[in-house]
Amino acid sequence: MPSIGTARDSDTGSQDLMHLNTLIDENALAAEAYFKRAKLFSLSQSEKALVDINQALALEPNAPAYLFLKSRILKYLKNNTEALQTAESAGAAGLDSPIFYVHLAQLYLDLDSLVMAKEYIDEALNMVPNLNEALLVKANLQIRSERSENALWTLKEALILDAKNPDTYDLLAKAYLDLGKLDSAYRNNERGHKLIKTQHPGLLYNKAKIWERLGRTDSAITNYNRLIVISPDLEAPHIDIAEIYLRKSYFNRAYSSFEKAIKKSPNQKSIYLRAGYCLERLSKFKDAQEFYLKAKTKFPEDEAILAAFEKMTNRVQRQYRSTNI
């Protein structure tokens, strides 16, 4: 697995790590040594890298490169809010590079702030027009902004720069899916799969979505479940499985999948409404009322959740009165 900083030969990396360990043992105030060691840790050792970069920042709080590395580590650890705050601190400290702006754009995109994502990706491409990483983020932004036709042109530029990047084919498949061109989506998704030996979460999700669009829901569920195995933190495949079960009127199964999605993404309001609807269809009105009450407590100002709770409260009260007449 490559290092967080730059990929390097394993023997050289081991020697560098030993050297840095010695430097830190001899001088606990060596901020640059902590920074370099944090870069050497592999992604699977991100927690260790975070400890080191925090130590470096304790010694040099406003070092832009240190703040940028910490933001990248936090993003890998899926702490996007703190990653964004740290990246903004790096920018305030004077960091100005296209790769940094690509990172900021991706963070804003992950947090559904499309306007800010566009601002930073445009800045990156103004600095380096043929930066492949920036083109991929731009294409993703265009797909999210319902401009998939534009995304196809952007991705053609990316293919000229690097025809062997599976992420490009992942986004091509997503753009074609968005446009309803399933044959093109399938072809590009398969091209991406052939470039790598391991499973790619985006390509696997596309494959499941293609089968679902073709009406082959069993194959879709199988692939969604494969995605859950390799990316257990994702809520999307649980939601997609739930929606399939809901269309089939398998309300118990749908509710179970929505519950799993809520555990992965507890702040996504729409999932609570879908899960509560399953309980309603199962005539579990008291359970639905209690479920909506929990949702209302979490989202006290959400009108849709409040309306659902009041509707179920009235339904439960009518049911109670009818049994006592």
Order of alpha helices (4+ residues) and beta strands (2+ residues): alpha-alpha-alpha-alpha-alpha-alpha-alpha-alpha-alpha-alpha-alpha-alpha-alpha-alpha-alpha-alpha-alpha-alpha
